[in-house]
Amino acid sequence: MSQSSAAAADLAYFASAPEQADVEMVFVPVFQGDDDLGDLAGVDAAAGGEIARARASGEFRGKPYEFFITPVRDHRWKCARIALVGAGSREDLDVERLRRIAAACSYTAALRSISSVAFVVRSNLDSAIAVQAAADGLTAAEFDAGAYKRRSEVEGRYPKRLMVALTSAQADQRRLDEAVNRGFTIGRSANLARQLANEPGNVLTPRGFAARVEAAATSTGLSVEVLDEERIRALGMGLLLAVSQGSAEPPRLVVIRYDPPGAADERVLGFVGKGITFDSGGISIKPADGMDRMKDDMSGGAAVTAAMCAIARLKGTHRIIGVIPMSENMPERQDRRDDQHGCRRAPRARRRAVVRAEARRNPSRGRRDAHRRLHGRARTNGLRIVWRARRLGRHGPECRGTRGRSRLAAAAVS
């Protein structure tokens, strides 16, 4: 799926009946059992009886995520094809199942390079909730996992035009329009996190990560502050500096602030996300073939970035601060990142040391895996205390309800 087609994609609520959707393909969820499609009268006739035939023969049973695609023969339907998608048992349908069904439809459309689609919501859920879940799911295939492949090797294109329709007319169209926009925003923000986490460690270094986060956050109107290694040292964040001391890449600390006018109250919600762009600490406990995945330790920071951007776009009513410490965890400067060059076993034995922390808790470390725990403590203890006391507690409202997002492996820190 090309990035250019994804960038041009548009998703909206379709207020008319599904047969009036002027698109290439209409996706219709079908439940297992006695689903007679009574709320979509004429759909089987529009397909020339192919839907009834496929169901009677067992070619299509309505199992979750199975598909049956047939051309439209009735000119009263404006779409070119109808695609049935299995929704499983009606009793098992919830918001997450509906989102996944819509996501499966977006992948199917993208693989076939369908330029325009409509997804018909059929559920007993609240209409706005169901429409939001469908819009969220339809964005899934917009993420381009083949960004580093040749364009000739990438299969399919993401649709440029997507619609979410209901089987019956709804009076409150404004509420449904807002629900589609909310689902689309949440889905695209999740794709931002997926895109960041998909980058290799030699591309997304701490400085590169900080630049990407700053660009994404400022584009939504958020205020961003990037602290370099000198400011980190001045703040006494020894744990974060200790993690980065074996790398040629300096650490960064990114602070994202959302301060809406007329906030609901003075309390501040804090998000803290781990941003280890490559973690060679796993060499003490992981086999060689697992090292290529050690670039994923920045996923917590990517999630915080995506959440902050989504909140800003959706105009949340509470003050929020996001803190992302970024570093590489390498045994020695200029060491190779194994996700790029293949695995290299670095020296496992390192001198035990005591690292001074801002939180006045000074852990010692031995194994390389303990560096991950050091960063965890930097994230949970040092960073929370520093930014509450120095940035919020003394100069503004208190930060409460801190939420952490990280990925930690088991290791001992004594």
C-alpha positions as CSV (number, residue, x, y, z in Angstrom):
1,M,0.0,0.0,0.0
2,S,1.5,3.3,-1.0
3,Q,1.9,6.1,1.4
4,S,0.5,8.5,-1.2
5,S,-2.8,6.7,-1.5
6,A,-3.0,6.5,2.3
7,A,-2.4,10.2,2.7
8,A,-5.3,10.9,0.4
9,A,-7.8,8.6,2.1
10,D,-11.1,10.0,3.3
11,L,-13.6,8.4,5.6
12,A,-17.1,9.6,6.3
13,Y,-20.6,8.5,7.6
14,F,-23.0,7.6,4.8
15,A,-26.5,8.7,5.7
16,S,-28.4,6.9,2.9
17,A,-29.3,3.2,2.5
18,P,-26.3,0.9,1.6
19,E,-27.6,0.3,-1.9
20,Q,-27.1,4.0,-2.7
21,A,-23.4,3.9,-1.9
22,D,-21.6,4.7,-5.1
23,V,-18.5,2.6,-4.3
24,E,-16.6,-0.3,-5.8
25,M,-17.4,-2.7,-2.9
26,V,-19.9,-2.8,0.0
27,F,-18.9,-5.0,2.9
28,V,-21.8,-6.7,4.8
29,P,-21.2,-8.5,8.1
30,V,-23.2,-11.8,8.3
31,F,-23.7,-13.7,11.5
32,Q,-23.5,-17.5,11.9
33,G,-26.8,-19.3,12.2
34,D,-30.2,-18.0,11.2
35,D,-29.2,-14.5,10.0
36,D,-31.7,-13.9,7.2
37,L,-30.3,-10.5,6.3
38,G,-33.8,-9.1,6.8
39,D,-32.5,-5.6,7.5
40,L,-30.9,-5.6,4.0
41,A,-33.9,-6.5,1.9
42,G,-32.9,-7.2,-1.7
43,V,-29.2,-7.8,-1.2
44,D,-29.5,-11.4,-2.4
45,A,-31.5,-10.4,-5.4
46,A,-28.9,-7.7,-6.2
47,A,-26.3,-10.5,-6.3
48,G,-28.4,-12.7,-8.6
49,G,-29.1,-15.2,-5.8
50,E,-25.4,-16.0,-5.3
51,I,-25.5,-15.1,-1.6
52,A,-28.3,-17.6,-0.9
53,R,-26.5,-20.3,-3.0
54,A,-23.2,-19.8,-1.2
55,R,-24.8,-20.0,2.3
56,A,-26.9,-23.0,1.4
57,S,-23.9,-24.9,0.0
58,G,-21.7,-24.1,2.9
59,E,-19.3,-22.1,0.8
60,F,-19.9,-19.2,3.2
61,R,-20.9,-19.9,6.8
62,G,-20.5,-16.6,8.6
63,K,-17.4,-17.7,10.5
64,P,-15.4,-14.8,11.9
65,Y,-13.4,-13.0,9.2
66,E,-14.2,-15.3,6.2
67,F,-15.2,-13.6,3.0
68,F,-17.5,-14.2,0.0
69,I,-17.4,-11.6,-2.8
70,T,-19.9,-11.5,-5.6
71,P,-20.7,-9.0,-8.4
72,V,-23.8,-6.9,-8.3
73,R,-26.4,-7.6,-11.1
74,D,-29.2,-5.2,-10.0
75,H,-28.7,-1.7,-11.4
76,R,-30.6,-0.3,-8.4
77,W,-27.5,-1.0,-6.3
78,K,-24.8,1.5,-7.2
79,C,-21.8,-0.6,-6.0
80,A,-19.9,-2.9,-8.3
81,R,-19.5,-5.8,-5.8
82,I,-20.9,-7.0,-2.5
83,A,-18.5,-8.7,0.0
84,L,-20.0,-10.7,2.8
85,V,-17.7,-10.9,5.9
86,G,-18.2,-13.5,8.6
87,A,-19.1,-11.9,12.0
88,G,-19.4,-15.1,14.0
89,S,-22.1,-15.6,16.6
90,R,-24.4,-12.7,17.1
91,E,-24.1,-13.1,20.9
92,D,-20.3,-12.7,20.7
93,L,-20.4,-9.4,18.9
94,D,-18.9,-6.6,20.9
95,V,-17.1,-3.4,20.1
96,E,-13.7,-5.1,19.7
97,R,-15.1,-7.8,17.5
98,L,-16.7,-5.2,15.3
99,R,-13.5,-3.2,15.1
100,R,-11.6,-6.3,14.0
101,I,-14.2,-7.2,11.4
102,A,-13.9,-3.7,9.9
103,A,-10.1,-4.0,10.0
104,A,-10.3,-7.3,8.1
105,C,-12.4,-5.6,5.5
106,S,-9.9,-2.8,5.1
107,Y,-7.1,-5.3,4.5
108,T,-9.2,-7.2,2.0
109,A,-9.9,-4.0,0.1
110,A,-6.3,-2.9,0.2
111,L,-5.0,-6.2,-1.1
112,R,-7.4,-6.0,-4.1
113,S,-6.6,-2.3,-4.6
114,I,-10.2,-1.3,-4.2
115,S,-10.4,2.5,-4.4
116,S,-13.7,3.0,-2.6
117,V,-15.6,0.9,-0.1
118,A,-18.6,1.1,2.3
119,F,-18.9,-0.9,5.5
120,V,-22.4,-1.7,6.7
121,V,-22.8,-1.7,10.5
122,R,-25.2,-4.5,11.6
123,S,-25.3,-4.8,15.4
124,N,-27.4,-4.2,18.5
125,L,-24.8,-1.9,19.9
126,D,-25.4,1.8,20.3
127,S,-25.2,3.3,16.7
128,A,-22.5,5.9,17.6
129,I,-20.4,3.4,19.4
130,A,-20.7,0.9,16.6
131,V,-19.9,3.5,13.9
132,Q,-16.8,4.6,15.8
133,A,-15.5,1.1,16.2
134,A,-16.0,0.5,12.4
135,A,-14.2,3.7,11.5
136,D,-11.4,2.8,13.8
137,G,-11.0,-0.7,12.2
138,L,-11.2,0.6,8.7
139,T,-8.0,2.6,9.2
140,A,-5.9,-0.5,10.1
141,A,-4.7,-1.2,6.5
142,E,-3.6,2.4,6.1
143,F,-0.4,1.6,8.0
144,D,2.3,0.8,5.5
145,A,4.4,-2.0,6.9
146,G,6.4,-2.2,3.7
147,A,7.9,1.3,3.9
148,Y,11.4,-0.1,3.2
149,K,10.4,-2.4,0.4
150,R,10.6,-1.6,-3.3
151,R,7.3,-0.2,-4.5
152,S,7.2,-3.1,-7.0
153,E,7.1,-5.6,-4.1
154,V,4.3,-3.9,-2.3
155,E,0.9,-5.5,-3.0
156,G,-2.3,-3.5,-3.2
157,R,-3.3,0.1,-2.3
158,Y,-5.3,1.5,0.6
159,P,-8.8,2.8,-0.5
160,K,-9.0,6.6,-1.2
161,R,-12.6,6.8,-0.1
162,L,-14.3,4.9,2.7
163,M,-17.8,5.1,4.1
164,V,-19.6,3.7,7.2
165,A,-23.3,3.0,6.7
166,L,-26.2,1.8,8.8
167,T,-29.0,-0.5,7.7
168,S,-31.6,2.0,8.9
169,A,-31.9,5.8,8.8
170,Q,-30.7,7.6,12.0
171,A,-32.0,11.0,13.1
172,D,-28.9,12.3,14.9
173,Q,-26.5,12.4,11.9
174,R,-24.3,15.0,13.6
175,R,-23.6,12.5,16.4
176,L,-22.7,9.8,13.9
177,D,-20.5,12.2,12.0
178,E,-18.6,12.9,15.2
179,A,-18.4,9.2,16.0
180,V,-16.8,8.4,12.6
181,N,-14.3,11.3,13.0
182,R,-13.4,10.0,16.5
183,G,-12.9,6.5,15.3
184,F,-10.8,7.6,12.3
185,T,-8.7,9.8,14.6
186,I,-8.0,7.0,17.1
187,G,-7.2,4.6,14.3
188,R,-4.8,6.9,12.6
189,S,-3.1,7.8,15.9
190,A,-2.6,4.1,16.5
191,N,-1.1,3.8,13.1
192,L,1.4,6.5,14.1
193,A,2.5,4.4,17.0
194,R,2.8,1.4,14.7
195,Q,4.9,3.4,12.2
196,L,7.3,4.5,14.8
197,A,7.7,1.0,16.3
198,N,8.3,-0.4,12.9
199,E,11.4,1.7,12.3
200,P,14.8,0.0,12.6
201,G,17.1,1.0,15.4
202,N,19.7,2.5,13.1
203,V,17.1,4.9,11.7
204,L,15.1,5.7,14.8
205,T,17.9,6.8,17.2
206,P,17.1,8.8,20.3
207,R,17.7,12.1,18.5
208,G,15.7,10.9,15.5
209,F,12.9,9.6,17.7
210,A,12.8,13.0,19.5
211,A,12.6,14.8,16.2
212,R,9.8,12.6,14.9
213,V,7.8,13.0,18.1
214,E,8.3,16.7,18.1
215,A,7.1,17.0,14.5
216,A,4.0,14.9,15.1
217,A,3.0,16.6,18.4
218,T,3.5,20.2,17.2
219,S,1.4,19.4,14.1
220,T,-1.6,18.9,16.4
221,G,-1.0,22.1,18.4
222,L,0.8,20.4,21.4
223,S,3.7,22.1,23.1
224,V,6.9,20.1,23.1
225,E,10.2,20.5,25.0
226,V,13.2,18.3,24.1
227,L,15.9,18.0,26.8
228,D,19.4,17.1,25.6
229,E,22.1,15.3,27.6
230,E,23.3,18.5,29.3
231,R,19.9,19.4,30.7
232,I,19.3,15.8,31.7
233,R,22.6,15.9,33.6
234,A,21.7,19.2,35.2
235,L,18.4,17.7,36.5
236,G,20.4,14.9,38.1
237,M,18.8,12.1,36.1
238,G,21.6,9.7,36.6
239,L,19.6,6.6,35.7
240,L,18.8,7.7,32.2
241,L,22.4,8.8,31.7
242,A,23.7,5.5,32.9
243,V,21.6,3.6,30.4
244,S,23.0,5.7,27.5
245,Q,26.6,5.8,28.6
246,G,27.6,2.8,26.4
247,S,26.2,4.3,23.3
248,A,27.5,6.9,20.8
249,E,24.0,8.3,20.6
250,P,23.1,10.8,23.3
251,P,19.9,10.5,25.2
252,R,16.9,12.7,24.9
253,L,13.9,13.5,27.2
254,V,10.8,14.7,25.4
255,V,8.0,16.5,27.3
256,I,4.7,16.9,25.6
257,R,2.0,19.2,27.1
258,Y,-1.6,19.5,26.4
259,D,-3.2,22.5,28.2
260,P,-6.6,23.2,26.7
261,P,-8.3,26.6,27.5
262,G,-11.0,26.2,30.2
263,A,-9.7,22.8,31.4
264,A,-12.2,20.9,33.5
265,D,-10.2,21.1,36.7
266,E,-6.6,21.9,37.8
267,R,-5.5,18.3,38.1
268,V,-2.9,17.0,35.5
269,L,-2.9,13.5,34.1
270,G,0.6,12.2,33.3
271,F,1.7,9.7,30.7
272,V,5.2,8.2,30.8
273,G,6.4,6.0,28.0
274,K,9.7,4.1,27.6
275,G,11.8,5.1,24.7
276,I,14.7,2.6,24.4
277,T,15.3,2.7,20.6
278,F,17.5,-0.3,20.7
279,D,18.2,-2.6,23.7
280,S,21.2,-4.8,23.5
281,G,20.7,-5.7,27.2
282,G,18.8,-8.8,26.1
283,I,22.1,-10.5,25.1
284,S,22.3,-11.8,28.7
285,I,19.1,-13.8,28.5
286,K,18.0,-13.9,24.8
287,P,19.2,-16.2,22.0
288,A,20.8,-14.6,18.9
289,D,17.7,-14.9,16.8
290,G,15.7,-12.7,19.2
291,M,17.9,-9.7,19.0
292,D,16.3,-8.2,15.9
293,R,13.2,-7.5,17.9
294,M,15.0,-5.4,20.5
295,K,14.2,-2.3,18.6
296,D,10.6,-2.5,20.0
297,D,11.5,-1.2,23.4
298,M,10.5,2.3,22.3
299,S,6.9,1.2,21.8
300,G,5.8,2.8,25.1
301,G,7.0,6.1,24.0
302,A,5.3,5.7,20.6
303,A,2.0,4.9,22.4
304,V,2.3,8.1,24.5
305,T,3.0,10.1,21.4
306,A,0.0,8.7,19.6
307,A,-2.3,9.2,22.6
308,M,-1.2,12.8,23.1
309,C,-1.8,13.5,19.4
310,A,-5.2,11.8,19.5
311,I,-6.3,13.8,22.6
312,A,-5.3,17.0,21.0
313,R,-7.2,16.3,17.8
314,L,-10.3,15.3,19.7
315,K,-10.0,18.4,21.9
316,G,-9.9,16.7,25.3
317,T,-10.9,18.7,28.3
318,H,-8.2,17.8,30.8
319,R,-4.6,19.0,31.2
320,I,-2.2,16.2,30.3
321,I,1.6,15.9,30.3
322,G,3.5,13.2,28.4
323,V,7.2,12.3,29.3
324,I,9.3,10.1,27.1
325,P,12.9,9.2,28.1
326,M,14.8,8.1,25.0
327,S,18.1,6.2,24.9
328,E,20.0,3.3,23.4
329,N,21.2,0.5,25.6
330,M,24.5,-0.6,24.1
331,P,27.5,-2.4,25.6
332,E,30.0,-0.1,23.9
333,R,30.1,2.9,21.7
334,Q,29.7,2.4,18.0
335,D,28.4,-1.1,18.6
336,R,26.2,-2.6,15.9
337,R,22.4,-2.8,16.2
338,D,21.6,-6.4,15.5
339,D,18.3,-5.7,13.7
340,Q,20.4,-4.1,10.9
341,H,23.7,-6.1,10.7
342,G,22.9,-9.5,12.2
343,C,23.6,-10.6,15.7
344,R,26.8,-9.9,17.5
345,R,27.5,-11.2,21.0
346,A,28.8,-8.3,23.0
347,P,30.8,-8.7,26.2
348,R,28.4,-9.9,29.0
349,A,30.5,-9.1,32.0
350,R,30.6,-5.5,33.1
351,R,31.9,-3.8,36.2
352,R,29.2,-3.3,38.9
353,A,28.5,0.3,39.5
354,V,26.3,2.5,41.6
355,V,24.3,5.1,39.8
356,R,23.0,8.2,41.5
357,A,19.3,8.8,40.8
358,E,17.3,12.0,41.1
359,A,14.9,10.0,43.3
360,R,17.8,9.6,45.8
361,R,17.5,5.8,45.3
362,N,20.9,4.6,44.0
363,P,20.6,1.1,42.5
364,S,23.6,-0.9,41.6
365,R,23.8,-2.9,38.4
366,G,25.7,-5.9,37.1
367,R,24.0,-7.8,34.2
368,R,23.3,-6.0,31.0
369,D,19.6,-6.8,31.4
370,A,19.6,-4.7,34.6
371,H,20.0,-1.6,32.4
372,R,16.4,-2.2,31.3
373,R,15.3,-2.1,34.9
374,L,17.4,1.0,35.5
375,H,15.5,2.6,32.7
376,G,12.3,1.3,34.2
377,R,13.2,2.9,37.6
378,A,14.2,6.1,35.8
379,R,10.8,6.1,34.1
380,T,8.7,5.2,37.1
381,N,10.6,6.9,40.0
382,G,13.0,9.5,38.9
383,L,11.0,11.0,36.0
384,R,7.7,11.1,37.9
385,I,9.3,12.8,40.9
386,V,11.3,15.2,38.9
387,W,8.5,16.4,36.7
388,R,5.9,16.5,39.5
389,A,8.1,18.4,41.8
390,R,10.0,20.7,39.5
391,R,7.6,21.3,36.7
392,L,4.1,20.8,38.2
393,G,4.2,20.7,42.0
394,R,6.0,24.0,42.5
395,H,4.9,25.9,39.5
396,G,1.4,24.6,38.8
397,P,-1.2,22.1,39.6
398,E,-0.3,18.7,41.0
399,C,0.1,15.8,38.5
400,R,-2.0,12.8,39.5
401,G,-2.9,9.6,37.9
402,T,0.4,8.9,36.2
403,R,0.2,6.2,33.6
404,G,3.2,4.3,32.4
405,R,3.7,2.5,29.1
406,S,6.8,0.3,28.8
407,R,8.0,-3.1,27.8
408,L,10.4,-4.7,30.4
409,A,12.2,-8.0,30.6
410,A,12.9,-9.8,33.8
411,A,16.2,-8.9,35.3
412,A,17.6,-8.2,38.8
413,V,18.5,-4.8,40.1
414,S,19.9,-5.0,43.6
